[in-house]
């Protein structure tokens, strides 16, 4: 009895250990899958150059991401909707299907099976408020099935903006002095023209700095995201009406014989009409023949 009890206890322990190992394996597999999903979702998120609104630093933030999705069309709509939701806008989208192979197989006398292998891809460029860049990228990450690459850049343009502002101030000061000189001391036409040209150049340089600053400020306020979406190759089957051979449109033998008789009759009519048109030559020929017969033998 003691031996049986020991064997039973040993069996229970072994079963419990096996169950625990299996549960641990399942748990490990679940954690691995969760880690993969989490990796795909967080791999594209970014906190690069996130600064306080009151900071003196100004960053131009851009993102370039390529990834595979389950369905390019559906993901495109989801990304466009998210862009609009967070105050951004789409500046470029190129949704297209690339055909890799197309095969036509005749499956019956009047039908053909067309097999097309193709991939769908889309290149999208969107612009979103700088403060919403990370949120938009995390929203886009939900569409990712496989991430090819992610590049996020933040360029500090604070000094360039300051340099342009200082240049504008110097130009404004120079313009005032030149205008005053033209009004008070300009007497000769050559001097006036030279001063006017100098003033125009100063104003042009000032305008260029202002436009450059506006462009930089726009890039600071709205970040640019470039996306490349693609999906697995798709195979499409379509049954089409088969193209009939030209012989199928030929008439039967009886109609061909009838058409030949008609064609022969038309040819005979044409020959007869042609001979009628030659009647003067025929008469002259007969006349010459009779004259030859009559006078030629006498000689």
Long-range contacts (C-beta under 8 A, 24 or more apart in sequence): 40-141, 40-144, 40-145, 40-146, 40-147, 41-138, 41-141, 41-142, 41-144, 42-141, 43-141, 43-144, 43-147, 43-150, 44-137, 44-138, 44-140, 44-141, 44-144, 44-147, 44-150, 45-134, 45-137, 45-138, 45-141, 46-133, 46-134, 46-137, 46-152, 47-134, 48-152, 48-153, 48-154, 49-154, 49-156, 50-134, 53-131, 56-158, 57-156, 57-158, 58-156, 58-157, 58-158, 58-161, 58-216, 58-217, 58-220, 59-130, 59-154, 59-155, 59-156, 59-157, 59-220, 60-154, 60-155, 60-157, 60-216, 60-219, 60-220, 60-223, 61-130, 61-133, 61-152, 61-153, 61-154, 61-223, 62-152, 62-153, 62-223, 62-224, 62-225, 62-226, 63-133, 63-137, 63-150, 63-151, 63-152, 63-153, 63-223, 63-224, 63-225, 63-226, 64-149, 64-150, 64-151, 64-152, 64-225, 64-226, 65-137, 65-140, 65-147, 65-149, 65-150, 65-151, 65-225, 65-226, 65-227, 65-228, 66-147, 66-148, 66-149, 66-150, 66-227, 66-228, 66-230, 67-143, 67-144, 67-145, 67-146, 67-147, 67-148, 67-227, 67-228, 67-229, 68-144, 68-145, 68-146, 68-148, 68-229, 68-230, 68-231, 68-232, 69-143, 69-144, 69-145, 69-229, 69-230, 69-231, 70-145, 70-231, 71-231, 72-120, 72-121, 72-122, 72-229, 72-230, 72-231, 73-120, 75-143, 75-229, 76-122, 76-124, 76-229, 78-142, 78-143, 79-124, 79-126, 79-140, 79-143, 79-227, 80-124, 80-126, 82-136, 82-139, 82-140, 83-126, 83-128, 83-136, 86-128, 86-129, 86-132, 86-135, 86-136, 86-139, 87-128, 87-129, 87-132, 88-126, 88-127, 88-128, 88-129, 88-132, 88-136, 88-222, 89-126, 89-127, 90-124, 90-125, 90-126, 91-125, 91-126, 91-127, 91-224, 92-123, 92-124, 92-125, 93-122, 93-123, 93-124, 93-125, 94-122, 94-123, 94-124, 95-120, 95-121, 95-122, 96-120, 96-121, 96-122, 100-233, 106-242, 107-239, 108-242, 109-242, 110-241, 110-242, 110-244, 111-239, 111-240, 111-241, 111-242, 112-239, 112-240, 112-241, 112-242, 112-243, 113-237, 113-238, 113-239, 113-240, 114-237, 114-238, 114-239, 114-240, 115-235, 115-236, 115-237, 116-235, 116-236, 116-238, 117-233, 117-234, 117-235, 117-236, 118-233, 118-234, 118-236, 119-230, 119-231, 119-232, 119-233, 119-234, 120-230, 120-231, 120-234, 121-228, 121-229, 121-230, 121-231, 122-227, 122-228, 122-229, 122-230, 123-226, 123-227, 123-228, 123-229, 124-226, 124-227, 124-229, 125-224, 125-225, 125-226, 125-227, 126-224, 126-225, 126-227, 127-222, 127-223, 127-224, 127-225, 128-222, 128-223, 128-225, 129-221, 129-222, 129-223, 130-220, 130-221, 130-222, 130-223, 133-223, 133-225, 136-225, 137-225, 140-225, 140-227, 143-229, 148-228, 157-216, 157-219, 157-220, 160-216, 161-213, 161-216, 161-217, 164-209, 164-210, 164-212, 164-213, 164-216, 165-209, 165-213, 167-205, 167-206, 167-209, 168-206, 168-209, 168-210, 168-213, 171-202, 171-203, 171-205, 171-206, 171-209, 172-206, 174-202, 175-199, 175-202, 175-203, 175-206, 178-202
